[in-house]
Amino acid sequence: MLTQSRFRRAFTLVELLCVLAIIAVILGLLLPALSAFRHSARTMACLANLRTLQFASLAYSTDEAGWLIDARLPHGGIDQGDGGSFVDVLATRGYCDTSLIRSPLDESPHWARSAGGEGIPLPGSDSQFRRTSYGLNNFLAREFSPWAAIDPSQASDRLSKVDDHAGTVQLLLMTPTGPFACADHPHIEGWGTQATAATLASHEVAINAVSRDQPSPSAVSNWSYLDGHVESALFGGIYIDEERNRLDPRVSSLFARFAAVPS
């Protein structure tokens, strides 16, 4: 009787397989949702980093009579002396913690092993590693401003030289791979027209860091503005072409007049 009772309570192979199948279905439904939740949390953490870095940048400008913090890390992995990069200045002068320069969305393989990365040197270098996830809008940087290259007096390097603080991006996410993975700024003046801008920009800026899709006007990334606010925004809501964008302070104040329709 004892043997028969134990036999009646045991699971059959078919029942076990059914249970395993149910568990597999549940996991299949939960894992994508869990992955999406984690990515959403990283996106919000990245926005928090950006907000802190933006306020740190504004604090620097307040202390420096309105002068904007500068970029100094060139693309290509060639060290040209980076002591003046915003990455070093904000950290060494106590405006923010150095841990904030790495975005939770950043999966670049070019961080040094000491920084928790894969230790793969930047392209074109044997010993240079990624220094920051975030970069400066080069239109607001003296060292790499396209207008300053023509006439230094035309650099938008002070808060007083920018008309629309709420509509002008200062900080953005740099691409995790390629020559610009080592830089602290893009070269926005080379992005061109709407037809090619997303592809060209994606080689310099992580325009799809949030949406994780192909580069296009509808790709989403995180951006911060000179007035201190941050947002996850469509690339098409940041840049259409040279005359319609939120990056060049000469035209950023007019951008609200144009409707960016993602294609």
C-alpha positions as CSV (number, residue, x, y, z in Angstrom):
1,M,0.0,0.0,0.0
2,L,2.9,2.4,0.8
3,T,4.5,1.8,-2.6
4,Q,1.2,2.3,-4.4
5,S,0.6,5.6,-2.5
6,R,4.1,6.9,-3.4
7,F,3.5,5.9,-7.0
8,R,0.2,7.8,-7.2
9,R,1.8,11.0,-5.8
10,A,4.7,11.0,-8.3
11,F,4.8,13.2,-11.4
12,T,4.9,11.5,-14.7
13,L,7.4,12.5,-17.4
14,V,4.6,14.2,-19.4
15,E,3.6,16.2,-16.4
16,L,7.1,17.3,-15.8
17,L,7.6,18.3,-19.4
18,C,4.3,20.3,-19.3
19,V,5.5,22.2,-16.2
20,L,8.9,22.9,-17.8
21,A,7.1,24.2,-20.9
22,I,4.9,26.5,-18.8
23,I,7.9,27.9,-17.0
24,A,9.7,28.4,-20.3
25,V,6.7,30.4,-21.6
26,I,6.5,32.5,-18.5
27,L,10.2,33.3,-18.7
28,G,9.9,34.1,-22.4
29,L,7.3,36.7,-21.5
30,L,9.1,38.1,-18.4
31,L,12.6,38.4,-19.8
32,P,11.9,41.0,-22.5
33,A,9.8,43.0,-20.0
34,L,12.7,42.8,-17.4
35,S,15.2,43.8,-20.0
36,A,13.0,46.8,-21.0
37,F,12.7,47.8,-17.3
38,R,16.4,47.6,-16.8
39,H,17.0,49.7,-19.9
40,S,14.5,52.3,-18.8
41,A,16.2,52.5,-15.4
42,R,19.6,53.0,-17.1
43,T,18.0,55.7,-19.3
44,M,16.7,57.5,-16.2
45,A,20.1,57.1,-14.5
46,C,21.8,58.6,-17.5
47,L,19.5,61.6,-17.5
48,A,20.3,62.1,-13.8
49,N,24.0,62.0,-14.7
50,L,23.5,64.5,-17.4
51,R,21.5,66.8,-15.2
52,T,24.3,66.8,-12.6
53,L,27.0,67.4,-15.2
54,Q,24.9,70.2,-16.7
55,F,24.5,71.9,-13.4
56,A,28.2,71.4,-12.7
57,S,29.0,73.1,-16.0
58,L,26.7,76.0,-15.2
59,A,28.3,76.3,-11.8
60,Y,31.7,76.5,-13.5
61,S,30.4,79.2,-15.8
62,T,29.0,81.2,-12.9
63,D,32.4,81.0,-11.2
64,E,34.2,82.0,-14.4
65,A,32.2,85.1,-15.3
66,G,30.0,83.3,-17.8
67,W,32.7,81.5,-19.7
68,L,31.6,78.0,-20.9
69,I,33.6,75.0,-20.1
70,D,35.7,73.7,-23.0
71,A,36.4,70.5,-24.9
72,R,40.0,69.3,-25.4
73,L,40.0,65.5,-26.3
74,P,40.4,65.1,-30.1
75,H,39.0,62.2,-32.0
76,G,41.3,59.5,-33.4
77,G,43.0,58.4,-30.2
78,I,45.9,60.9,-30.5
79,D,46.8,62.5,-27.2
80,Q,47.2,66.3,-27.7
81,G,47.2,67.2,-24.1
82,D,43.8,67.0,-22.4
83,G,44.2,68.9,-19.2
84,G,41.7,71.5,-20.2
85,S,38.9,69.1,-21.1
86,F,35.6,69.5,-19.2
87,V,36.1,66.0,-18.0
88,D,39.2,66.9,-16.0
89,V,38.2,70.5,-15.0
90,L,34.8,69.5,-13.5
91,A,36.4,66.6,-11.5
92,T,39.6,68.3,-10.3
93,R,37.9,71.5,-9.3
94,G,35.3,69.6,-7.3
95,Y,32.2,70.4,-9.4
96,C,31.1,66.7,-9.7
97,D,32.1,63.2,-9.0
98,T,34.2,61.5,-11.7
99,S,31.9,58.4,-11.7
100,L,29.3,60.6,-13.5
101,I,31.3,60.8,-16.7
102,R,30.3,57.2,-17.6
103,S,26.7,56.7,-18.7
104,P,24.8,53.7,-17.5
105,L,23.8,53.3,-21.2
106,D,27.5,53.2,-22.3
107,E,28.6,49.7,-23.4
108,S,31.8,50.8,-25.1
109,P,34.6,48.2,-25.1
110,H,37.2,51.0,-25.0
111,W,37.1,51.7,-21.2
112,A,40.3,50.6,-19.4
113,R,40.1,47.5,-17.3
114,S,40.8,49.6,-14.2
115,A,37.5,51.4,-15.0
116,G,35.6,48.2,-15.4
117,G,35.9,48.0,-19.2
118,E,37.2,45.5,-21.7
119,G,40.6,47.2,-22.0
120,I,40.5,47.5,-25.8
121,P,42.5,50.6,-26.8
122,L,40.8,53.2,-28.9
123,P,41.1,53.0,-32.7
124,G,44.4,54.4,-33.9
125,S,46.0,54.0,-30.5
126,D,47.9,51.4,-28.5
127,S,47.3,52.9,-25.1
128,Q,44.5,55.4,-25.2
129,F,41.1,54.5,-23.6
130,R,37.7,56.1,-23.4
131,R,37.6,58.9,-20.9
132,T,33.9,60.0,-21.0
133,S,30.5,58.9,-22.3
134,Y,29.4,62.5,-22.6
135,G,30.6,65.2,-24.9
136,L,30.2,68.9,-25.4
137,N,28.4,70.5,-28.3
138,N,31.4,71.7,-30.2
139,F,29.6,74.9,-31.3
140,L,29.9,75.9,-27.6
141,A,33.6,74.9,-27.3
142,R,36.4,77.4,-28.0
143,E,38.9,74.7,-29.0
144,F,36.7,73.1,-31.7
145,S,34.1,75.7,-32.6
146,P,33.7,75.9,-36.4
147,W,32.9,79.7,-36.1
148,A,36.0,80.3,-33.9
149,A,38.1,78.6,-36.6
150,I,37.1,81.4,-38.9
151,D,37.2,84.2,-36.4
152,P,38.0,83.6,-32.7
153,S,35.7,86.5,-31.7
154,Q,32.8,84.5,-33.2
155,A,33.1,81.7,-30.7
156,S,29.9,81.1,-28.6
157,D,32.0,80.5,-25.6
158,R,30.1,82.6,-23.0
159,L,26.6,82.3,-21.7
160,S,26.0,85.9,-22.8
161,K,26.7,84.9,-26.4
162,V,23.9,82.4,-26.6
163,D,20.4,83.8,-27.0
164,D,18.3,80.7,-26.2
165,H,19.7,78.7,-23.3
166,A,16.6,76.5,-23.0
167,G,16.8,75.6,-26.7
168,T,20.5,75.0,-27.1
169,V,22.1,71.6,-26.3
170,Q,25.4,71.7,-24.4
171,L,26.0,68.0,-23.4
172,L,25.3,64.8,-25.4
173,L,26.3,61.2,-25.6
174,M,29.4,60.3,-27.6
175,T,29.4,57.2,-29.8
176,P,30.8,54.1,-28.0
177,T,32.9,52.9,-30.9
178,G,35.0,54.3,-33.8
179,P,37.4,57.2,-33.8
180,F,35.1,59.5,-31.9
181,A,34.8,57.1,-29.0
182,C,37.9,58.8,-27.5
183,A,36.6,62.4,-28.1
184,D,34.8,64.8,-25.7
185,H,33.0,66.5,-28.6
186,P,31.6,65.9,-32.1
187,H,32.0,68.0,-35.3
188,I,28.4,68.9,-35.9
189,E,29.2,71.2,-38.8
190,G,29.9,68.2,-40.9
191,W,26.5,66.4,-40.5
192,G,24.9,68.0,-43.5
193,T,21.3,67.7,-44.6
194,Q,18.5,65.7,-43.2
195,A,18.9,62.9,-45.7
196,T,22.4,62.0,-44.4
197,A,22.6,63.7,-41.0
198,A,21.5,60.7,-38.9
199,T,24.0,58.4,-40.4
200,L,26.9,60.9,-40.2
201,A,26.0,62.0,-36.7
202,S,25.9,58.4,-35.5
203,H,29.6,58.0,-36.2
204,E,30.2,60.8,-33.6
205,V,27.2,60.8,-31.3
206,A,25.2,58.0,-29.8
207,I,21.9,59.3,-31.3
208,N,20.2,56.0,-30.6
209,A,21.5,55.3,-27.1
210,V,17.9,55.2,-25.7
211,S,15.9,53.7,-28.6
212,R,18.6,51.2,-29.6
213,D,17.5,51.2,-33.2
214,Q,19.1,52.1,-36.5
215,P,20.3,55.7,-36.9
216,S,17.4,57.8,-38.2
217,P,15.5,61.0,-37.4
218,S,13.4,58.9,-35.1
219,A,16.3,57.6,-33.1
220,V,16.2,58.6,-29.4
221,S,19.1,59.7,-27.1
222,N,19.6,61.8,-24.0
223,W,20.5,65.5,-24.3
224,S,21.0,68.4,-21.9
225,Y,20.6,72.2,-22.4
226,L,22.2,75.4,-21.3
227,D,19.3,76.2,-18.9
228,G,19.9,73.0,-17.0
229,H,17.1,70.8,-18.2
230,V,17.6,67.4,-19.8
231,E,15.4,65.2,-22.0
232,S,15.3,62.0,-24.1
233,A,14.6,63.3,-27.5
234,L,14.3,62.3,-31.2
235,F,17.3,63.1,-33.2
236,G,14.9,64.8,-35.7
237,G,13.9,67.0,-32.8
238,I,17.5,68.1,-32.3
239,Y,18.8,68.3,-35.8
240,I,17.3,68.7,-39.3
241,D,20.1,70.4,-41.2
242,E,22.6,73.2,-40.8
243,E,20.0,75.9,-40.6
244,R,17.5,74.0,-38.4
245,N,19.0,72.5,-35.2
246,R,19.3,72.9,-31.5
247,L,23.1,72.8,-31.5
248,D,24.3,75.9,-33.4
249,P,23.4,78.9,-31.2
250,R,23.1,81.0,-34.3
251,V,20.0,79.1,-35.3
252,S,18.8,77.2,-32.2
253,S,16.5,80.0,-31.1
254,L,14.6,79.6,-34.4
255,F,14.2,75.8,-34.2
256,A,10.8,75.8,-32.6
257,R,9.4,77.3,-35.8
258,F,10.2,74.1,-37.7
259,A,8.4,70.8,-37.3
260,A,10.8,67.9,-37.3
261,V,9.0,64.9,-38.9
262,P,10.9,61.7,-38.4
263,S,11.2,59.5,-41.5
